[in-house]
Amino acid sequence: MFTNEDAASFAAFWLLIHRSRFGQSGAPATDCPLEHWREEGASLGEAARDRLAAQVQQALKVLGSGVLSANRHLASQLQAGHVPLADWFNELLRLVYRLIFLMVAEDRNLLHPARSTAAARQLYRDGYSLTTLRRQCQRPPPGTGTTTATKA
């Protein structure tokens, strides 16, 4: 911000660290805008976590079952105790949260720098995005003669 002479970032930083954000002299530390913002962020984070909990649990079951059915060696290693169940669960949980993060970033169009060309964005969207994979999973396999109705 200083090297690039980024005035807008400096202004935002200045407003964030201004002495008025730390409360009045002699007031309790909890009685300042920064603390109120932190509390609100924590509250919103808890609400988001609660909403996601059931969905993450379902994703862990489906994804974990799919991986184990496709990888019998891993399933037998887990069953024999050669791979600790806690380690497997933590890796699976990490994967689910990374997928959620990527899906949110895609949905909010946050993955590409502003200078990215439309062609580059389209290439990612068509060939690599989880959004495209999700759409493909919702379609019936070719040649089945079935169609899916879109719910409004």
C-alpha positions as CSV (number, residue, x, y, z in Angstrom):
1,M,0.0,0.0,0.0
2,F,2.9,2.4,0.7
3,T,5.1,1.1,-2.1
4,N,2.3,1.3,-4.7
5,E,0.9,4.6,-3.3
6,D,-2.5,3.0,-2.9
7,A,-4.4,5.8,-1.3
8,A,-7.7,3.9,-1.1
9,S,-6.2,1.0,0.8
10,F,-4.4,3.5,3.1
11,A,-7.7,5.3,3.7
12,A,-9.5,2.1,4.7
13,F,-6.5,1.0,6.9
14,W,-6.5,4.4,8.6
15,L,-10.2,4.3,9.3
16,L,-9.8,0.8,10.8
17,I,-6.9,1.7,13.1
18,H,-8.0,5.3,14.0
19,R,-7.9,5.9,17.8
20,S,-11.7,6.3,17.8
21,R,-12.0,2.6,17.0
22,F,-10.4,1.6,20.3
23,G,-12.9,3.3,22.6
24,Q,-12.7,6.2,25.0
25,S,-10.0,6.7,27.6
26,G,-11.0,5.0,30.9
27,A,-13.8,2.9,29.3
28,P,-13.8,-0.9,29.5
29,A,-11.8,-2.5,26.7
30,T,-15.0,-4.3,25.6
31,D,-16.7,-1.0,25.0
32,C,-15.2,0.0,21.7
33,P,-16.2,-0.4,18.0
34,L,-13.5,-3.0,17.3
35,E,-14.8,-5.2,20.0
36,H,-18.4,-4.8,18.9
37,W,-17.3,-5.7,15.3
38,R,-15.5,-8.8,16.6
39,E,-18.5,-9.9,18.6
40,E,-20.8,-9.5,15.7
41,G,-18.4,-11.4,13.4
42,A,-18.2,-14.2,15.9
43,S,-22.0,-14.3,16.2
44,L,-22.5,-14.4,12.4
45,G,-19.8,-17.1,12.2
46,E,-21.6,-19.2,14.7
47,A,-24.9,-18.8,12.8
48,A,-23.2,-19.8,9.5
49,R,-21.5,-22.8,11.2
50,D,-24.9,-24.0,12.6
51,R,-26.5,-23.7,9.2
52,L,-23.7,-25.6,7.5
53,A,-23.4,-28.3,10.1
54,A,-26.0,-30.7,8.8
55,Q,-25.0,-30.1,5.2
56,V,-21.3,-30.8,6.0
57,Q,-22.2,-33.9,7.9
58,Q,-24.2,-35.2,4.9
59,A,-21.3,-34.3,2.6
60,L,-18.8,-36.2,4.8
61,K,-21.0,-39.3,4.7
62,V,-21.6,-39.2,0.9
63,L,-18.0,-38.2,0.0
64,G,-16.4,-40.6,2.5
65,S,-18.6,-43.5,1.4
66,G,-17.8,-42.8,-2.3
67,V,-14.1,-42.6,-1.7
68,L,-14.1,-45.8,0.4
69,S,-16.2,-47.7,-2.2
70,A,-13.8,-46.6,-4.9
71,N,-10.7,-47.3,-2.9
72,R,-10.9,-50.8,-1.3
73,H,-7.3,-50.6,-0.2
74,L,-8.0,-47.5,1.9
75,A,-11.1,-49.1,3.3
76,S,-9.2,-52.2,4.4
77,Q,-6.4,-50.0,5.9
78,L,-9.0,-48.1,8.0
79,Q,-10.7,-51.3,9.0
80,A,-7.4,-52.9,10.1
81,G,-6.4,-49.8,12.0
82,H,-3.4,-49.0,9.9
83,V,-4.8,-45.6,9.1
84,P,-6.2,-43.9,12.2
85,L,-9.9,-43.1,11.8
86,A,-9.3,-39.6,13.3
87,D,-6.7,-38.8,10.6
88,W,-9.1,-40.0,7.8
89,F,-11.9,-38.0,9.2
90,N,-9.8,-34.8,9.5
91,E,-8.6,-35.2,5.9
92,L,-12.1,-35.7,4.7
93,L,-13.3,-32.7,6.7
94,R,-10.5,-30.6,5.3
95,L,-11.5,-31.6,1.7
96,V,-15.2,-30.8,2.3
97,Y,-14.3,-27.3,3.7
98,R,-11.9,-26.7,0.8
99,L,-14.7,-27.6,-1.6
100,I,-17.1,-25.3,0.1
101,F,-14.5,-22.5,0.0
102,L,-14.0,-23.0,-3.7
103,M,-17.7,-23.2,-4.5
104,V,-18.3,-19.9,-2.6
105,A,-15.4,-18.3,-4.4
106,E,-16.7,-19.4,-7.8
107,D,-20.2,-18.3,-7.0
108,R,-19.0,-14.9,-6.0
109,N,-16.6,-14.6,-9.0
110,L,-13.6,-14.2,-6.8
111,L,-11.1,-16.6,-8.5
112,H,-9.9,-14.4,-11.4
113,P,-7.9,-11.2,-11.3
114,A,-9.8,-8.2,-12.7
115,R,-7.5,-8.2,-15.8
116,S,-8.5,-11.8,-16.7
117,T,-9.9,-12.1,-20.2
118,A,-13.4,-13.3,-20.9
119,A,-11.9,-16.3,-22.8
120,A,-9.8,-17.3,-19.7
121,R,-12.8,-17.0,-17.4
122,Q,-14.9,-19.1,-19.9
123,L,-12.2,-21.7,-20.2
124,Y,-12.1,-22.1,-16.4
125,R,-15.9,-22.1,-16.1
126,D,-16.3,-24.8,-18.9
127,G,-13.4,-27.0,-18.2
128,Y,-12.4,-26.8,-14.5
129,S,-15.1,-25.2,-12.3
130,L,-17.0,-27.1,-9.7
131,T,-20.1,-25.2,-10.8
132,T,-19.9,-27.1,-14.1
133,L,-19.3,-30.4,-12.4
134,R,-22.3,-29.8,-10.1
135,R,-24.5,-29.1,-13.2
136,Q,-23.2,-32.3,-14.9
137,C,-24.1,-34.3,-11.8
138,Q,-27.7,-33.0,-11.9
139,R,-28.2,-34.2,-15.5
140,P,-29.1,-37.8,-16.4
141,P,-26.5,-39.9,-18.1
142,P,-26.6,-39.7,-21.9
143,G,-28.8,-42.3,-23.6
144,T,-31.0,-43.0,-20.6
145,G,-34.0,-41.2,-22.1
146,T,-34.9,-39.5,-18.8
147,T,-35.1,-35.8,-18.1
148,T,-34.9,-33.9,-14.9
149,A,-37.4,-31.3,-14.1
150,T,-36.0,-28.0,-12.8
151,K,-37.5,-26.9,-9.5
152,A,-38.3,-23.3,-9.3
